[in-house]
Amino acid sequence: MDFTFTADQNELAEHVHKFADSRIAPHARQSDARGSYRPGLLAEMGAEGLFGLRIPREYGGRELDATSAGIALAELAAADLSVCFPVLNAALVGGVLAANGTPGQLAEWLPSIASGDTIVALALTEPAHGTDAANIGMRAEPTADGWVLSGEKTSIMAAMYAGHALVFARTGEAGAHGVTAFYVRLDDAHVTREQLDDLGCRAGGRGRLLLDGLPVGARDVVGTPGRGFVEVMRGFGVSRALISLMAIAVGQAALDEAVGHAGRREAFGQPIGRFQSVAFALVEHATMLHAARLVAYEALALADAGEDPRIPANMAKWWAPKAAMDAVHQALLTFGQLGWTEDGPIARRLRDVIGLQLADGTAAATKLVVARKLLGRTAAP
């Protein structure tokens, strides 16, 4: 397998890095303290084409491959993990819409997502249904003109910024095949939002969406009624690899800072990097991040080749967030008391990256996918 990026991918990485370094990283601490992005950031990201990474060109997107989307998200995450979620949502929701929407729906919905005029959210998780998402309880009650949606969706990233959401509700039988996807406006009197008070990624706008009789019609249905959960799960093979790269980028950024510190900081008359207890620990975490990065990119390369990415994507998803968290923790230990303070980025990165062990599937959920692929459903948990 060729692990080198193309000239276009290297150019993309450099471009996004420059934008993130100048327009995101300097404001990360203030955004975290404020609990929201700085004014104008989302519009700037839209102008950079970051919301159209995976959307077809005919609808104003860049139609990049999955590997390129991973490269862009990694550069953003290294600057501030919280800004990745609207971009990730645009790629995931845009992909689901592009694969399942009618020509009329795509012409209406996708251009505003690609431009960043519409920030989107994926509304699947409920208070009583996280990992067990196939058994969500929100019902779409039929009416003469369509349905009404009532209930709560929670842990929705970018909920506080989103103008639209891909909402999943039960229209039929129990289980995965009774769930329908609806693309709905959130600036409606029937929708209330509540921001959650989080440990990390505080600017990411994670929140609750409370739907109280929100009317939806046939034009709002995405794909086949009763197939919404199945259709969105197809996108998780790519999104889990993308999230893995986001985690790895956070870990790598912290580790790079720790390596620099180990070369500058002196103790007992020499740089602390001269001590095996410091240097070898950094080497171990650099190795783990490097290996996890290769697994994540393998998944994206398979997706780009039209092959099934689920085994490496789910391997990466259970492993990479933990490897990244451990690497940031080691960076904090390397900095010592200087890493403990919120004056620097290490503490924030540790708080931020912990959440990726939950996002888009826990370690148990992703290991289950791999186990069933390796052993078969009859021999696996």
NUSE-144866 format. One record per residue (C-alpha): residue number from 0; residue in three letters; x negated, y, z. Coordinates in Angstrom, 2 decimals. Layout:
N
+------+------+---------+---------+---------+
: tilo : vogu :       u :       v :       w :
+------+------+---------+---------+---------+
:  NUM :  ALA :       X :       Y :       Z :
...
+------+------+---------+---------+---------+
***
This chain:
381
+------+------+---------+---------+---------+
: tilo : vogu :       u :       v :       w :
+------+------+---------+---------+---------+
:    0 :  MET :    0.00 :    0.00 :    0.00 :
:    1 :  ASP :   -1.25 :    3.48 :   -0.92 :
:    2 :  PHE :   -1.21 :    5.67 :    2.19 :
:    3 :  THR :   -2.33 :    8.86 :    0.42 :
:    4 :  PHE :    0.09 :   11.70 :   -0.18 :
:    5 :  THR :    0.64 :   13.13 :   -3.64 :
:    6 :  ALA :   -0.55 :   16.61 :   -4.58 :
:    7 :  ASP :    3.04 :   17.86 :   -4.26 :
:    8 :  GLN :    3.38 :   16.32 :   -0.81 :
:    9 :  ASN :    0.12 :   17.87 :    0.36 :
:   10 :  GLU :    1.32 :   21.23 :   -0.95 :
:   11 :  LEU :    4.61 :   20.78 :    0.90 :
:   12 :  ALA :    2.79 :   19.95 :    4.14 :
:   13 :  GLU :    0.60 :   23.03 :    3.84 :
:   14 :  HIS :    3.55 :   25.29 :    3.04 :
:   15 :  VAL :    5.70 :   24.06 :    5.93 :
:   16 :  HIS :    2.70 :   24.16 :    8.28 :
:   17 :  LYS :    2.06 :   27.82 :    7.48 :
:   18 :  PHE :    5.71 :   28.71 :    7.99 :
:   19 :  ALA :    5.94 :   26.76 :   11.26 :
:   20 :  ASP :    2.67 :   28.18 :   12.55 :
:   21 :  SER :    3.66 :   31.78 :   11.88 :
:   22 :  ARG :    7.45 :   31.85 :   12.34 :
:   23 :  ILE :    8.23 :   29.03 :   14.80 :
:   24 :  ALA :    5.31 :   28.20 :   17.10 :
:   25 :  PRO :    4.82 :   31.75 :   18.48 :
:   26 :  HIS :    8.45 :   31.80 :   19.64 :
:   27 :  ALA :    8.76 :   28.25 :   20.97 :
:   28 :  ARG :    8.27 :   29.11 :   24.62 :
:   29 :  GLN :   10.76 :   31.98 :   24.52 :
:   30 :  SER :   13.31 :   29.87 :   22.65 :
:   31 :  ASP :   12.98 :   27.15 :   25.28 :
:   32 :  ALA :   13.46 :   29.61 :   28.14 :
:   33 :  ARG :   16.38 :   31.32 :   26.41 :
:   34 :  GLY :   18.04 :   28.05 :   25.36 :
:   35 :  SER :   18.55 :   29.17 :   21.78 :
:   36 :  TYR :   16.60 :   29.94 :   18.63 :
:   37 :  ARG :   15.40 :   33.45 :   18.05 :
:   38 :  PRO :   17.81 :   35.53 :   15.96 :
:   39 :  GLY :   17.32 :   35.03 :   12.23 :
:   40 :  LEU :   15.35 :   31.78 :   12.45 :
:   41 :  LEU :   17.97 :   29.56 :   10.80 :
:   42 :  ALA :   18.33 :   32.02 :    7.91 :
:   43 :  GLU :   14.55 :   32.00 :    7.45 :
:   44 :  MET :   14.50 :   28.21 :    7.45 :
:   45 :  GLY :   17.27 :   28.20 :    4.86 :
:   46 :  ALA :   15.29 :   30.58 :    2.65 :
:   47 :  GLU :   12.36 :   28.17 :    2.88 :
:   48 :  GLY :   14.55 :   25.37 :    1.51 :
:   49 :  LEU :   14.27 :   23.27 :    4.65 :
:   50 :  PHE :   17.96 :   22.37 :    4.75 :
:   51 :  GLY :   17.99 :   21.15 :    1.17 :
:   52 :  LEU :   15.13 :   18.66 :    1.41 :
:   53 :  ARG :   17.28 :   15.62 :    0.55 :
:   54 :  ILE :   20.20 :   17.27 :   -1.25 :
:   55 :  PRO :   20.44 :   16.80 :   -5.04 :
:   56 :  ARG :   19.15 :   19.63 :   -7.22 :
:   57 :  GLU :   22.47 :   20.05 :   -8.96 :
:   58 :  TYR :   23.89 :   21.26 :   -5.64 :
:   59 :  GLY :   21.03 :   23.61 :   -4.82 :
:   60 :  GLY :   18.81 :   21.16 :   -2.95 :
:   61 :  ARG :   15.24 :   20.06 :   -3.49 :
:   62 :  GLU :   16.04 :   16.34 :   -3.91 :
:   63 :  LEU :   12.80 :   15.27 :   -2.25 :
:   64 :  ASP :   12.03 :   11.68 :   -1.42 :
:   65 :  ALA :   12.25 :   10.35 :    2.12 :
:   66 :  THR :    8.49 :   10.45 :    2.59 :
:   67 :  SER :    8.39 :   14.16 :    1.77 :
:   68 :  ALA :   11.22 :   14.84 :    4.22 :
:   69 :  GLY :    9.15 :   13.07 :    6.88 :
:   70 :  ILE :    6.13 :   15.22 :    6.07 :
:   71 :  ALA :    8.16 :   18.42 :    6.44 :
:   72 :  LEU :    9.80 :   17.36 :    9.70 :
:   73 :  ALA :    6.46 :   16.37 :   11.20 :
:   74 :  GLU :    5.04 :   19.83 :   10.50 :
:   75 :  LEU :    8.08 :   21.47 :   12.11 :
:   76 :  ALA :    7.96 :   19.17 :   15.15 :
:   77 :  ALA :    4.31 :   19.97 :   15.80 :
:   78 :  ALA :    5.34 :   23.62 :   16.21 :
:   79 :  ASP :    8.63 :   23.15 :   18.09 :
:   80 :  LEU :   10.58 :   19.90 :   18.17 :
:   81 :  SER :   13.89 :   21.65 :   18.81 :
:   82 :  VAL :   14.00 :   23.25 :   15.35 :
:   83 :  CYS :   13.96 :   19.85 :   13.65 :
:   84 :  PHE :   17.53 :   18.86 :   14.48 :
:   85 :  PRO :   19.43 :   21.14 :   12.08 :
:   86 :  VAL :   17.03 :   20.03 :    9.34 :
:   87 :  LEU :   17.43 :   16.36 :   10.24 :
:   88 :  ASN :   21.22 :   16.75 :   10.35 :
:   89 :  ALA :   21.25 :   18.36 :    6.91 :
:   90 :  ALA :   19.27 :   15.42 :    5.52 :
:   91 :  LEU :   21.40 :   12.75 :    7.21 :
:   92 :  VAL :   24.84 :   14.31 :    6.76 :
:   93 :  GLY :   23.96 :   15.57 :    3.29 :
:   94 :  GLY :   22.85 :   12.07 :    2.35 :
:   95 :  VAL :   26.08 :   10.51 :    3.62 :
:   96 :  LEU :   28.15 :   13.08 :    1.75 :
:   97 :  ALA :   26.15 :   12.72 :   -1.46 :
:   98 :  ALA :   26.51 :    8.93 :   -1.38 :
:   99 :  ASN :   30.23 :    8.83 :   -0.55 :
:  100 :  GLY :   31.88 :   12.12 :   -1.51 :
:  101 :  THR :   33.90 :   12.87 :   -4.62 :
:  102 :  PRO :   32.48 :   15.29 :   -7.24 :
:  103 :  GLY :   34.85 :   17.98 :   -5.99 :
:  104 :  GLN :   33.83 :   17.47 :   -2.37 :
:  105 :  LEU :   30.14 :   17.60 :   -3.22 :
:  106 :  ALA :   30.51 :   20.79 :   -5.26 :
:  107 :  GLU :   32.33 :   22.39 :   -2.33 :
:  108 :  TRP :   30.20 :   21.13 :    0.55 :
:  109 :  LEU :   26.60 :   20.52 :   -0.49 :
:  110 :  PRO :   25.47 :   23.94 :   -1.81 :
:  111 :  SER :   26.15 :   25.69 :    1.50 :
:  112 :  ILE :   24.29 :   22.94 :    3.39 :
:  113 :  ALA :   21.31 :   23.19 :    1.05 :
:  114 :  SER :   21.11 :   26.97 :    1.43 :
:  115 :  GLY :   21.49 :   26.88 :    5.21 :
:  116 :  ASP :   24.69 :   28.91 :    5.09 :
:  117 :  THR :   26.38 :   25.93 :    6.76 :
:  118 :  ILE :   24.60 :   24.19 :    9.64 :
:  119 :  VAL :   25.98 :   20.69 :   10.11 :
:  120 :  ALA :   26.31 :   18.26 :   12.99 :
:  121 :  LEU :   26.88 :   14.51 :   13.19 :
:  122 :  ALA :   29.68 :   13.86 :   15.70 :
:  123 :  LEU :   29.70 :   10.16 :   16.56 :
:  124 :  THR :   28.77 :    9.75 :   20.26 :
:  125 :  GLU :   31.51 :    9.93 :   22.91 :
:  126 :  PRO :   31.33 :   10.01 :   26.72 :
:  127 :  ALA :   32.16 :    6.29 :   26.93 :
:  128 :  HIS :   30.54 :    5.21 :   23.66 :
:  129 :  GLY :   26.87 :    5.84 :   22.98 :
:  130 :  THR :   24.99 :    2.77 :   21.81 :
:  131 :  ASP :   28.37 :    1.03 :   21.38 :
:  132 :  ALA :   29.34 :    3.57 :   18.74 :
:  133 :  ALA :   31.29 :    1.09 :   16.62 :
:  134 :  ASN :   33.95 :    1.08 :   19.34 :
:  135 :  ILE :   34.51 :    4.84 :   19.57 :
:  136 :  GLY :   37.84 :    5.79 :   21.05 :
:  137 :  MET :   38.71 :    9.11 :   19.38 :
:  138 :  ARG :   41.83 :    8.49 :   17.32 :
:  139 :  ALA :   43.04 :   10.21 :   14.21 :
:  140 :  GLU :   46.81 :   10.27 :   14.65 :
:  141 :  PRO :   48.70 :   10.23 :   11.34 :
:  142 :  THR :   50.97 :   13.14 :   10.38 :
:  143 :  ALA :   52.99 :   14.00 :    7.31 :
:  144 :  ASP :   50.02 :   15.91 :    5.86 :
:  145 :  GLY :   47.13 :   13.75 :    7.09 :
:  146 :  TRP :   45.90 :   13.32 :   10.66 :
:  147 :  VAL :   45.14 :   15.23 :   13.84 :
:  148 :  LEU :   41.94 :   14.61 :   15.78 :
:  149 :  SER :   41.89 :   14.79 :   19.56 :
:  150 :  GLY :   39.17 :   13.86 :   22.03 :
:  151 :  GLU :   35.56 :   14.59 :   22.95 :
:  152 :  LYS :   32.31 :   14.10 :   21.13 :
:  153 :  THR :   29.19 :   14.57 :   23.23 :
:  154 :  SER :   25.41 :   14.72 :   22.93 :
:  155 :  ILE :   25.80 :   16.37 :   19.52 :
:  156 :  MET :   22.56 :   17.99 :   18.41 :
:  157 :  ALA :   22.94 :   21.48 :   16.91 :
:  158 :  ALA :   26.57 :   21.54 :   18.07 :
:  159 :  MET :   26.22 :   25.17 :   19.16 :
:  160 :  TYR :   25.03 :   26.28 :   15.71 :
:  161 :  ALA :   27.05 :   24.04 :   13.39 :
:  162 :  GLY :   29.79 :   25.37 :   11.15 :
:  163 :  HIS :   30.87 :   21.90 :   10.04 :
:  164 :  ALA :   30.57 :   18.40 :   11.47 :
:  165 :  LEU :   30.88 :   14.89 :   10.15 :
:  166 :  VAL :   33.35 :   13.57 :   12.75 :
:  167 :  PHE :   34.14 :    9.89 :   13.22 :
:  168 :  ALA :   37.55 :    8.83 :   14.49 :
:  169 :  ARG :   39.55 :    5.63 :   14.62 :
:  170 :  THR :   42.23 :    5.28 :   11.97 :
:  171 :  GLY :   42.63 :    1.52 :   12.08 :
:  172 :  GLU :   41.67 :   -1.67 :   13.85 :
:  173 :  ALA :   39.15 :   -2.02 :   16.65 :
:  174 :  GLY :   35.48 :   -2.25 :   15.75 :
:  175 :  ALA :   33.32 :   -0.82 :   13.00 :
:  176 :  HIS :   35.83 :   -1.27 :   10.19 :
:  177 :  GLY :   38.52 :    0.90 :   11.72 :
:  178 :  VAL :   36.50 :    4.15 :   11.78 :
:  179 :  THR :   36.94 :    6.95 :    9.23 :
:  180 :  ALA :   34.57 :    9.87 :    8.63 :
:  181 :  PHE :   35.97 :   13.40 :    8.31 :
:  182 :  TYR :   34.03 :   16.51 :    7.28 :
:  183 :  VAL :   35.62 :   19.29 :    9.30 :
:  184 :  ARG :   35.21 :   22.98 :   10.09 :
:  185 :  LEU :   34.25 :   23.73 :   13.68 :
:  186 :  ASP :   35.20 :   27.42 :   13.73 :
:  187 :  ASP :   38.81 :   26.46 :   14.44 :
:  188 :  ALA :   41.11 :   27.25 :   17.34 :
:  189 :  HIS :   41.50 :   23.50 :   17.93 :
:  190 :  VAL :   37.74 :   23.08 :   18.62 :
:  191 :  THR :   35.89 :   24.08 :   21.79 :
:  192 :  ARG :   32.13 :   23.79 :   22.27 :
:  193 :  GLU :   30.15 :   23.45 :   25.47 :
:  194 :  GLN :   26.35 :   23.57 :   25.55 :
:  195 :  LEU :   24.64 :   20.94 :   27.68 :
:  196 :  ASP :   21.95 :   21.88 :   30.19 :
:  197 :  ASP :   19.09 :   19.69 :   29.05 :
:  198 :  LEU :   15.67 :   18.62 :   30.30 :
:  199 :  GLY :   14.02 :   19.45 :   26.98 :
:  200 :  CYS :   14.72 :   20.74 :   23.45 :
:  201 :  ARG :   16.75 :   23.40 :   25.20 :
:  202 :  ALA :   17.00 :   25.57 :   22.11 :
:  203 :  GLY :   18.37 :   22.69 :   20.03 :
:  204 :  GLY :   21.99 :   23.44 :   20.87 :
:  205 :  ARG :   22.98 :   19.97 :   22.06 :
:  206 :  GLY :   26.54 :   20.07 :   23.29 :
:  207 :  ARG :   30.08 :   18.74 :   23.54 :
:  208 :  LEU :   32.76 :   19.18 :   20.94 :
:  209 :  LEU :   36.29 :   19.12 :   22.35 :
:  210 :  LEU :   38.94 :   18.56 :   19.67 :
:  211 :  ASP :   42.53 :   19.33 :   20.62 :
:  212 :  GLY :   44.86 :   18.37 :   17.77 :
:  213 :  LEU :   42.51 :   19.44 :   14.96 :
:  214 :  PRO :   44.44 :   18.95 :   11.68 :
:  215 :  VAL :   42.64 :   17.18 :    8.84 :
:  216 :  GLY :   43.82 :   16.09 :    5.43 :
:  217 :  ALA :   42.92 :   13.62 :    2.72 :
:  218 :  ARG :   40.48 :   16.15 :    1.22 :
:  219 :  ASP :   38.46 :   15.98 :    4.46 :
:  220 :  VAL :   37.95 :   12.19 :    4.34 :
:  221 :  VAL :   34.43 :   11.13 :    3.37 :
:  222 :  GLY :   34.30 :    7.87 :    1.46 :
:  223 :  THR :   36.72 :    5.05 :    2.14 :
:  224 :  PRO :   39.09 :    5.23 :    5.13 :
:  225 :  GLY :   38.00 :    2.71 :    7.74 :
:  226 :  ARG :   34.43 :    2.57 :    6.39 :
:  227 :  GLY :   32.96 :    5.67 :    8.01 :
:  228 :  PHE :   30.83 :    3.94 :   10.62 :
:  229 :  VAL :   29.43 :    1.44 :    8.12 :
:  230 :  GLU :   28.59 :    4.21 :    5.65 :
:  231 :  VAL :   26.74 :    6.38 :    8.16 :
:  232 :  MET :   24.77 :    3.45 :    9.57 :
:  233 :  ARG :   23.15 :    3.03 :    6.15 :
:  234 :  GLY :   21.48 :    6.38 :    6.68 :
:  235 :  PHE :   19.95 :    5.40 :    9.99 :
:  236 :  GLY :   17.22 :    3.36 :    8.31 :
:  237 :  VAL :   15.74 :    6.62 :    7.04 :
:  238 :  SER :   16.71 :    8.91 :    9.93 :
:  239 :  ARG :   15.12 :    6.62 :   12.53 :
:  240 :  ALA :   11.84 :    6.73 :   10.65 :
:  241 :  LEU :   12.11 :   10.53 :   10.39 :
:  242 :  ILE :   12.72 :   10.83 :   14.13 :
:  243 :  SER :    9.71 :    8.60 :   14.73 :
:  244 :  LEU :    7.52 :   11.00 :   12.76 :
:  245 :  MET :    8.92 :   13.93 :   14.70 :
:  246 :  ALA :    7.93 :   12.20 :   17.95 :
:  247 :  ILE :    4.47 :   11.31 :   16.65 :
:  248 :  ALA :    3.88 :   14.92 :   15.58 :
:  249 :  VAL :    4.63 :   16.15 :   19.10 :
:  250 :  GLY :    2.28 :   13.56 :   20.57 :
:  251 :  GLN :   -0.43 :   14.39 :   18.05 :
:  252 :  ALA :   -0.17 :   18.14 :   18.68 :
:  253 :  ALA :   -0.60 :   17.60 :   22.42 :
:  254 :  LEU :   -3.44 :   15.13 :   21.88 :
:  255 :  ASP :   -5.26 :   17.56 :   19.56 :
:  256 :  GLU :   -5.06 :   20.22 :   22.26 :
:  257 :  ALA :   -6.38 :   17.75 :   24.82 :
:  258 :  VAL :   -9.31 :   16.81 :   22.58 :
:  259 :  GLY :  -10.20 :   20.48 :   22.17 :
:  260 :  HIS :   -9.95 :   21.00 :   25.92 :
:  261 :  ALA :  -12.14 :   17.96 :   26.60 :
:  262 :  GLY :  -14.88 :   19.50 :   24.48 :
:  263 :  ARG :  -14.70 :   22.89 :   26.23 :
:  264 :  ARG :  -13.96 :   22.11 :   29.86 :
:  265 :  GLU :  -17.00 :   21.32 :   31.96 :
:  266 :  ALA :  -17.27 :   19.36 :   35.19 :
:  267 :  PHE :  -20.39 :   18.14 :   36.94 :
:  268 :  GLY :  -22.50 :   20.05 :   34.44 :
:  269 :  GLN :  -21.14 :   18.63 :   31.18 :
:  270 :  PRO :  -18.00 :   18.61 :   28.99 :
:  271 :  ILE :  -15.36 :   16.31 :   30.44 :
:  272 :  GLY :  -15.22 :   14.51 :   27.09 :
:  273 :  ARG :  -18.56 :   12.94 :   28.01 :
:  274 :  PHE :  -16.80 :   10.88 :   30.67 :
:  275 :  GLN :  -15.43 :    7.55 :   29.48 :
:  276 :  SER :  -12.31 :    7.91 :   31.63 :
:  277 :  VAL :  -11.37 :   10.96 :   29.56 :
:  278 :  ALA :  -12.66 :   10.03 :   26.09 :
:  279 :  PHE :  -11.50 :    6.43 :   26.00 :
:  280 :  ALA :   -7.97 :    7.32 :   27.11 :
:  281 :  LEU :   -7.72 :    9.85 :   24.30 :
:  282 :  VAL :   -8.99 :    7.26 :   21.81 :
:  283 :  GLU :   -6.38 :    4.75 :   22.93 :
:  284 :  HIS :   -3.51 :    7.19 :   22.43 :
:  285 :  ALA :   -4.90 :    8.42 :   19.12 :
:  286 :  THR :   -4.91 :    4.79 :   17.96 :
:  287 :  MET :   -1.31 :    4.19 :   19.02 :
:  288 :  LEU :   -0.07 :    7.34 :   17.30 :
:  289 :  HIS :   -1.99 :    6.50 :   14.14 :
:  290 :  ALA :   -0.52 :    3.01 :   13.98 :
:  291 :  ALA :    3.02 :    4.19 :   14.72 :
:  292 :  ARG :    2.71 :    6.82 :   11.98 :
:  293 :  LEU :    1.81 :    4.12 :    9.44 :
:  294 :  VAL :    4.85 :    2.03 :   10.38 :
:  295 :  ALA :    7.15 :    5.04 :   10.04 :
:  296 :  TYR :    5.76 :    5.97 :    6.63 :
:  297 :  GLU :    6.03 :    2.33 :    5.53 :
:  298 :  ALA :    9.76 :    2.54 :    6.23 :
:  299 :  LEU :   10.11 :    5.74 :    4.20 :
:  300 :  ALA :    8.05 :    4.29 :    1.35 :
:  301 :  LEU :   10.36 :    1.27 :    1.23 :
:  302 :  ALA :   13.40 :    3.55 :    1.15 :
:  303 :  ASP :   11.87 :    5.57 :   -1.67 :
:  304 :  ALA :   11.26 :    2.34 :   -3.59 :
:  305 :  GLY :   14.91 :    1.32 :   -3.19 :
:  306 :  GLU :   14.08 :   -1.46 :   -0.73 :
:  307 :  ASP :   15.45 :   -2.16 :    2.75 :
:  308 :  PRO :   13.58 :   -0.01 :    5.32 :
:  309 :  ARG :   15.37 :   -1.26 :    8.42 :
:  310 :  ILE :   12.71 :   -3.50 :    9.97 :
:  311 :  PRO :    9.82 :   -0.98 :    9.97 :
:  312 :  ALA :   12.21 :    1.95 :   10.65 :
:  313 :  ASN :   13.60 :    0.32 :   13.77 :
:  314 :  MET :   10.17 :   -0.91 :   14.83 :
:  315 :  ALA :    8.94 :    2.66 :   14.58 :
:  316 :  LYS :   11.97 :    4.07 :   16.39 :
:  317 :  TRP :   11.55 :    1.98 :   19.54 :
:  318 :  TRP :    7.77 :    2.38 :   19.60 :
:  319 :  ALA :    6.89 :    5.87 :   18.35 :
:  320 :  PRO :    8.82 :    7.96 :   20.92 :
:  321 :  LYS :    7.26 :    6.00 :   23.78 :
:  322 :  ALA :    3.79 :    6.22 :   22.23 :
:  323 :  ALA :    4.29 :    9.96 :   21.78 :
:  324 :  MET :    5.52 :   10.47 :   25.33 :
:  325 :  ASP :    2.53 :    8.52 :   26.68 :
:  326 :  ALA :    0.16 :   10.61 :   24.53 :
:  327 :  VAL :    1.63 :   13.90 :   25.78 :
:  328 :  HIS :    1.40 :   12.61 :   29.34 :
:  329 :  GLN :   -2.26 :   11.78 :   28.81 :
:  330 :  ALA :   -2.81 :   15.26 :   27.37 :
:  331 :  LEU :   -1.30 :   16.74 :   30.53 :
:  332 :  LEU :   -3.62 :   14.62 :   32.67 :
:  333 :  THR :   -6.58 :   15.72 :   30.56 :
:  334 :  PHE :   -5.72 :   19.36 :   31.18 :
:  335 :  GLY :   -5.14 :   18.68 :   34.86 :
:  336 :  GLN :   -3.58 :   21.57 :   36.75 :
:  337 :  LEU :   -3.70 :   23.66 :   33.55 :
:  338 :  GLY :   -1.32 :   21.21 :   31.88 :
:  339 :  TRP :    1.18 :   21.23 :   34.71 :
:  340 :  THR :    2.16 :   24.86 :   34.25 :
:  341 :  GLU :    4.85 :   26.09 :   31.87 :
:  342 :  ASP :    2.42 :   28.80 :   30.75 :
:  343 :  GLY :    1.05 :   26.35 :   28.18 :
:  344 :  PRO :    2.82 :   24.02 :   25.72 :
:  345 :  ILE :    2.02 :   20.63 :   27.24 :
:  346 :  ALA :    4.80 :   20.55 :   29.86 :
:  347 :  ARG :    7.39 :   21.68 :   27.31 :
:  348 :  ARG :    6.28 :   19.05 :   24.83 :
:  349 :  LEU :    6.58 :   16.34 :   27.47 :
:  350 :  ARG :   10.11 :   17.46 :   28.32 :
:  351 :  ASP :   11.06 :   17.69 :   24.65 :
:  352 :  VAL :    9.75 :   14.36 :   23.42 :
:  353 :  ILE :   11.39 :   12.26 :   26.14 :
:  354 :  GLY :   14.76 :   12.82 :   24.48 :
:  355 :  LEU :   13.68 :   11.09 :   21.28 :
:  356 :  GLN :   13.77 :    7.80 :   23.17 :
:  357 :  LEU :   17.55 :    8.28 :   23.15 :
:  358 :  ALA :   18.25 :   10.04 :   19.86 :
:  359 :  ASP :   19.66 :    7.98 :   16.99 :
:  360 :  GLY :   19.41 :    4.73 :   18.93 :
:  361 :  THR :   17.67 :    3.59 :   22.11 :
:  362 :  ALA :   14.78 :    1.14 :   22.19 :
:  363 :  ALA :   17.22 :   -1.66 :   23.07 :
:  364 :  ALA :   19.49 :   -0.83 :   20.14 :
:  365 :  THR :   16.66 :   -0.64 :   17.63 :
:  366 :  LYS :   15.00 :   -3.81 :   18.92 :
:  367 :  LEU :   18.36 :   -5.54 :   18.47 :
:  368 :  VAL :   18.40 :   -4.55 :   14.79 :
:  369 :  VAL :   14.92 :   -6.01 :   14.30 :
:  370 :  ALA :   15.76 :   -9.18 :   16.26 :
:  371 :  ARG :   18.82 :   -9.84 :   14.10 :
:  372 :  LYS :   16.82 :   -9.29 :   10.92 :
:  373 :  LEU :   14.04 :  -11.62 :   12.09 :
:  374 :  LEU :   16.10 :  -14.34 :   13.80 :
:  375 :  GLY :   19.48 :  -14.01 :   12.16 :
:  376 :  ARG :   22.68 :  -13.09 :   13.99 :
:  377 :  THR :   23.32 :  -16.59 :   15.29 :
:  378 :  ALA :   19.92 :  -16.88 :   17.01 :
:  379 :  ALA :   19.48 :  -13.26 :   18.15 :
:  380 :  PRO :   21.12 :  -11.39 :   21.07 :
+------+------+---------+---------+---------+
***
